[in-house]
Amino acid sequence: MNQQQLQQKMKDWQLESESYLNEMKDLIQMLDTAKQLIVICYFTSSFQLSHQADRVNYGIGSFHIQNLGTQPLMNPHIGIKITSNIDFNFSGKYLYPSSKKTVRVSNAWERINESTDKKEIWLKPTQKESIDPGEILTFSNFQLKWEPDASYSGTIQGFTYGNELPDGIHALNQINLNGTITDRQEEGQLDEKK
């Protein structure tokens, strides 16, 4: 092999290496631009229950939205749906559109449906327009209270929506509450029979 042939082989290898490097760069750029939206949402909660008539039951919960993807979720909002055979009193750190301009509360949410609706609560954050990759947005410390006089059951479901999720996603879990109220006289009669 002469020097000219050797130089030609070196040039060919260099061109081949550049071609491979350019192909790898293109693949890496495609990976970077292949943005994925992976969002999960879930409840955490704690309840104090009393199975006696005229005693208040209450719970505290939070609804979390976590972005596990590589692109932000724009204009997030949530829906909380309550299905029950009794009236649950739902409250939390949220404002109404009319009070939004006069009151400033950090980490507050705005209720975007009718305040008279006790079965569905639609909320959006007042100070956050997106959930960035790796970030968690929380509607924290909402309260549920109820004073049952008979057996009760209820389910609380959560949903997350945004520009990229127009049909929404369902929470990974839901809150199920079921209880039977015992009358103190009935309780005493059962104790006497033992």
Residue pairs with C-beta under 8 A, 6 or more apart in sequence:
34 70
35 69
35 70
35 71
36 69
36 70
36 71
37 67
37 69
37 71
37 73
37 164
37 165
38 67
38 68
38 69
39 65
39 66
39 67
39 68
39 69
39 73
39 131
39 160
39 162
39 165
39 169
40 65
40 66
40 68
40 169
40 172
41 63
41 64
41 65
41 66
41 78
41 158
41 159
41 160
41 169
41 171
41 172
42 63
42 64
42 66
42 158
42 171
42 172
42 173
43 61
43 62
43 63
43 64
43 156
43 158
43 171
43 173
43 174
43 175
44 61
44 62
44 64
45 59
45 60
45 61
45 62
45 175
46 59
46 60
46 61
47 57
47 58
47 59
47 60
47 144
47 177
48 57
48 58
48 59
49 57
49 179
50 56
50 57
51 179
51 180
51 181
51 182
52 181
52 182
52 184
53 148
53 149
53 181
53 183
53 184
54 147
54 149
55 147
56 145
56 146
56 147
57 145
57 146
57 147
57 148
57 179
58 143
58 144
58 145
58 146
59 143
59 144
59 175
59 177
60 141
60 142
60 143
60 144
61 141
61 142
61 144
61 156
61 175
62 138
62 139
62 140
62 141
62 142
63 78
63 80
63 138
63 139
63 142
63 158
63 171
64 136
64 137
64 138
65 73
65 76
65 78
65 131
65 136
65 137
65 138
65 160
66 135
66 136
67 73
67 131
67 132
67 133
67 134
67 135
67 136
68 133
68 134
69 133
70 133
71 133
71 164
72 130
72 131
72 132
72 133
73 130
73 131
73 160
73 162
73 163
73 164
73 165
74 129
74 130
74 162
74 163
74 164
75 124
75 129
75 130
75 162
75 163
76 124
76 125
76 128
76 130
76 131
76 137
76 160
76 161
76 162
77 112
77 122
77 123
77 124
77 125
77 160
77 161
77 162
78 122
78 123
78 124
78 139
78 158
78 159
78 160
78 161
79 120
79 121
79 122
79 123
79 158
79 159
79 161
79 168
80 90
80 120
80 121
80 122
80 123
80 142
80 156
80 157
80 158
80 159
81 119
81 120
81 156
81 157
81 158
81 159
82 88
82 90
82 118
82 119
82 120
82 121
82 154
82 155
82 156
83 119
83 154
83 155
83 157
84 152
84 153
84 154
84 155
84 177
85 152
85 153
85 154
86 146
86 148
86 152
86 154
87 118
87 146
88 118
88 144
88 145
88 146
88 154
89 143
89 144
89 145
89 146
90 118
90 121
90 142
90 143
90 144
91 142
91 143
91 145
92 109
92 139
92 141
92 142
92 143
93 105
93 107
93 108
93 109
93 139
93 140
93 141
93 142
94 108
94 109
94 110
94 111
94 121
94 123
94 139
95 103
95 105
95 108
95 109
95 110
95 111
95 126
96 110
96 111
96 115
97 110
97 111
97 112
100 110
100 126
105 126
106 127
107 125
107 127
107 140
108 125
108 126
108 127
109 123
109 124
109 125
109 126
109 139
110 123
110 124
110 125
110 126
111 121
111 122
111 123
112 122
112 123
112 124
113 120
113 121
113 122
123 139
125 137
125 139
128 137
131 137
131 162
144 156
146 152
148 179
148 181
149 181
150 181
151 178
151 179
151 180
151 181
152 177
152 178
152 179
152 181
153 176
153 177
153 178
153 179
154 176
154 177
154 178
155 174
155 175
155 176
155 177
156 174
156 175
156 177
157 170
157 171
157 174
158 170
158 171
158 174
159 168
159 169
159 170
159 171
160 168
160 169
160 171
161 167
161 168
